[in-house]
Amino acid sequence: MLRDEAVEYFEALRAARVDVAWREWEGGFHAFVILPFGDAPAAWGYVRARLRSCVDPESAVGSGHG
């Protein structure tokens, strides 16, 4: 997805009261997480934490826009 479509999808999920979170990484470009430098490790860490919070809600990281 491109950014605008992703934001639109995020907003629809949030409106449906789905537990979603939106994050952007400064200088991040399409598919930047596949490259092992810059903010990619932090982005993957965030994804892992969000996935863990689905299994263990006590470990949840922030949600919402921001």
Buried (B, 14 or more C-beta within 10 A) or exposed (E): EEEEEEBEEBEEEBEEEEEBBBBEBEEBEEEBBEEEEBBBEEBEEBEEBBEBBEEEEEEBEEBEEE
